[in-house]
Amino acid sequence: MFREFLEDLRAVHVHDPAATHPLETLLCHTPLHALFIHRIAHWLHTRLRIPILPRLLSVMARFWTGVEIHPAARIGRRCFIDHGTAVVIGETAEIGDDCVLFHNVTLGGTGKLRGKRHPTIHNNVFLGTGATLLGPITVGSNAKIGANAFIHMRDVPPDCTATGTPARLVKRNGQRVDEELPRTQLSDRSIPIAISNEVSTPEARRSRARPSSGSSS
């Protein structure tokens, strides 16, 4: 964990021209604080299975940094979050190594799935300001998501750039394209929530509970 802390610190100096002194970065770069606290909360949540405390730490981090990361989210090495305000990373989100996220990025769920319901971000992915990614989608390695892009239940292939609302592919392997994103195929880990069409009222529940009067003696 200490090695990951040092790598996160170095990543700030690699990506942020304003980071000129390690001590200043350590004291003043609040997205780095959010990552530090998350790595501790994640360890408590996944390794020690301690209840309540990991979520409490994540709430404290959100209050201090403006970055909300669920303790169960998996974040790889050398992650860099610039500015950080209003970044939201959901419970089943997974982020690979060497990824860059700007402020207002959301890795959220759709509210219609159980299990795996948040995005999976592979290595070396760039997520621009205000990018919103919803559902158990996959963003391939070396992909770039433009500022304010909106992606819902669509995957982004590796080495591609997606922009727009809703997002479309505008680059593939360095070549200009204009294509729709492929639809996300739900895995066994993503289970749709069953929603009953039956109206449930107190009278209906009493009717279902009342024994049938046509039973034989």
N, C-alpha and C positions, 0 to 999 in steps of 0.2 A: 504494500500500500504506500509506503514512504517513497519507493521508486516511482510510483504513479504520480504522487504529488509533485516530485521534482520534474517529471516529464511534462505535466500540465503547466508548471511554471515556465519551463523553457518554451513551450508552445506559444505562450503569450508573447514572448520576445521574438519568436519567428514570424508571427502573423501581425503583430500590432506595432506600427512605427512609433506610437506614442509611449511605448514601454521602453524607458531609457535606463532604468536602474532596478535591479532585482528586489531591493528592499522596498522601493516605492510600489512596485508591482505586487509584492506580497501583502503590503498593508492596504493598498487602495483599489486593487482590481477586483471588484465585488463578484463578477462572474467566476473568477478563480476561487473565491471563497465558497460560492455555491457548489462548485465541483468538489472541493475538499470535503465539505459537509456531506455531500451526497455519497462520496466513497465510504465515509464512516457509517452513514445510515444504511447504505446497501450492505455493508459487511455485517452490521448488527441484524439486519432484516433477513438476509439469505444464509449466513453462516451460523449465527447464534440463535436465530428464530426468536428474538426478543420482541414482544408486542409493544405497541403504543410508542415507545421511545423513538424508533426510526421515523415514524410519521411526525412526531413532535419536532424532531430535528429538521425535517423537511419544511415544516411550517415556519420555524424560526429562520431558516435560510431564505424562504420566500419573503418574510418580513424584512430581512436585512438586505437582500440582494435584488429582489424583484424577479428571481428565477425560481420557477416551481418544478421540481423534479421528484417524481414518486420514488420512494426508496427501492422498489422492486425493479425499476428501469435499469437496463444494462448499458453502460457507457464505456467505450474502449479507451485506449491509451492516446495521450497527446490531443485530447479534445480541446478546442478553442471556442469559447463563446464571447463574442464581441458586444460590449455594452450590456447585453443580458436582459434588460427590462422586458417583462411580459413574455419571456420564453417559458413554454409549458411542455413538459415531457411526461407522457402518461405511463401508467403502471407497466404495461407489457411492451413498451418501446425498447428497441435495441439499436445502439449506435456503435459503429465500428471504429477503427483506429484513424487518427489524423483527419477528423472531420471538423468543419468550421460552421458555426451557427451564428447568425446575427440576431438582433433584438426582434421581438414579436414573432419568432418562429413557434409554431404549434405542431407538436406530434401527438395528435389526439385520436380518440375513438369515435365511432359513429353513434354509439348508444344503442345499437341493434344487435350487438354480438357479445358473447361471453368467451372467456379464454383469451386467446391471442387476438387483440382488437386494436393494437396500435402499430405504427410503422416500424419496419426494419430498415435501417440505414447501413449500407455496407461501407467499406473503407474509402477514405479520401473523398468524401462528398461535401459539396458546398451548398449551404442553405441560405438564401438571401433574405434580407429584411422582410418580415411580414409573411413569409411562406407558411401556408397552412396545409398540412398533410393529414388526412383522416382515414382511419381504417387500417387493417392489417396488410398494408401495401408494402412493396419492396422497392427500394431505391438502390440501383446497382453501383458498384465501385466506380469512382472517378466521375460520377454524375454531378451536374450543377442544376440547382433549382433557383429560378430567378426571383427577384423581389416581388412580393405580393402574389406569387403564384398560388393557385388553389387546386389541390389534387385530392380527389375523393374516390377511393376504390379503383385506382388506376396505378399500375406499376411504371417505374422509370427504368429503362434498360441501362446497363453499364455504358460509360463513355458517352453519355448523351446529355443534352441541355434541354430543360423544359421551362417554359415561361407562359404567363397568361392566366386568365380566369374565365373558364376552366383552362388548366394548363395543356399545352400541346408540345410535341417534340419540335424543336427548331434547329437542333444540331445532332448529328450522329457520327461519331468518329471524326469530328472536325469538319464534316460536310454539311452544308445547309439542307434542311429538310422541312417539311410541313406535314406532320403526321399526328394522328390521334394516339394517345397513350394506350397501351394494352390494358384490358380489364384485369383486375385482380381476381385470381382464382382462390376461393376460400380453402384453407387447409383443414386438417382434422382438429387443429387447435383452435379454430375459429368457428364457434357454434352459434347460429342465429337464435335469438331469444324468441321462444314461442309466445305468440300473442293471440289470445283467444278472441274470437269475434262475438262470443256470447255475452250479452249484457248481464252484468252481475249486480242485482239489487237485493236488498234484504228479503223482499217477497220471493224472489227467484231462488235464493239460497234456502229459505224455509220450505219451498215447494219441493226442491231436490232432496231435502233431508226427510220429508214426510214419508212414512212407509206406504207402500201401495195398498189400496183397499181391495184389490182383486186377488189377493193371495188365497190359495186353497186351504181348507181346514184339514 
